Amino acid sequence: MILLIEMLSLTTFLFFTGTIGVALNRKNIIITMMSIELMLLAVNLNFLIFSQQFDDIVGQIFVLFILTIAASESAIGLSILTLYHNTKNTITFDVVKNQNFNLSTRKSRDLYPQYPCLISSQKKKNANE
């Protein structure tokens, strides 16, 4: 049987591996997101271990909620990164940090040239003014 100390040392190792990944990575956003997910999974494993140790189901239910939120966070983060990569052709931290996110001054044809319906609505809007 696996001891409690061994499992807690495994979760501590996983959590600090994720922390080191976030701290040392200064260029790639994908690696940072993976490190954050590793930290979340280490915390989930911690909840499961203590839920099993104390014979309580609340920890397991809490893990289900955390996994749901982490999955949606990853999906939304990756979709934002995909859109950002399509517009800027890079996803490094240096470019994102120096970016001015004032989208109100940009036209929709500049943001999404592959969607002609946005361009035509922009032309109609300009024609009415």
Secondary structure as GFF3:
##gff-version 3
##sequence-region A 1 129
A	DSSP	alpha_helix	4	24	.	.	.	ID=ss1
A	DSSP	alpha_helix	29	53	.	.	.	ID=ss2
A	DSSP	alpha_helix	58	88	.	.	.	ID=ss3
A	DSSP	alpha_helix	93	97	.	.	.	ID=ss4
A	DSSP	three_ten_helix	103	105	.	.	.	ID=ss5
A	DSSP	alpha_helix	108	111	.	.	.	ID=ss6
A	DSSP	alpha_helix	116	128	.	.	.	ID=ss7
###
